[in-house]
Amino acid sequence: MAEQQPEGETYTHGYHQVIVGWHSRRTAETCAAFLLPRLRPDSEVLDIGCGSGTITAGLARRAGRVVGLDISAEVVDAARAHADDCGLSNASFEVGSVYELPWDDASFDVVYAHQVLQHLSDPVRALREARRVLRPGGLVAVRDSDYATMIHAPVFPAIERWRDLYHQVATANGGEADAGRYLLSWAIEAGFTDIEATATTTAHTDHEGRTVWGEMWAVRAIESDFAEHAVNNGFATRDELLEISDAFRQWSVQPDGFWAWVNGEVIGVCPLD
């Protein structure tokens, strides 16, 4: 699926069906746990880079109004359908760029973004735009992975190669694969105050987790936009990607397979002046 990106921006993952399916497994309980205690029943929330809207729906169940924003029109349509299926009347969705949010100043109490800043060439600019649409005293809440912390066992050299390759691709696309560790710095530079920085881990250590994660990356390694970027930039050959895909499938069936990584999380306050 070809999507129109903001000028100079490239979404490393793309919109292959296995990626959209993976994103549809996300929930507010797992991905926004650091924010949920700070939500009020009357909070007006903007979820930027909302994807398929499953997190947005969870936020809507706890807030007064939630708007999801994504650059992909087809993904936004899917998010609307999901909210309708959930019977949520307080969730709406728009197509747009995180750099040019289509709302007036001081329109929201909370701006949330999950696994978005890692793909941006200018995450501080995006955070400043989030600050613009926040009311004084409002909250920005962002969460991103740190790919350098991804560990697995039993160790497969081809998967270690994948981790290095992912960093190469993300950097070439203008992103930051290790964004989780930089969220605090970016939030400070964007002008937020009273910042709280935390970290949580994601782990795949049971049969279901190994199967879903391993099979997903087995496909992504050879069929997604990531694969195209890797080959087109000369970072890997098709044969190398096939080896990586096979390694993910082998890892996914290991009874002692373990995978984990760190996610950085930041909540910052929009200044009162």
Summary of the structure (lengths in Angstrom):
residues: 273
radius of gyration: 18.4
end to end distance: 43.4
largest distance: 56.5
contacts: 956
relative contact order: 0.16
helix: 42%
strand: 25%
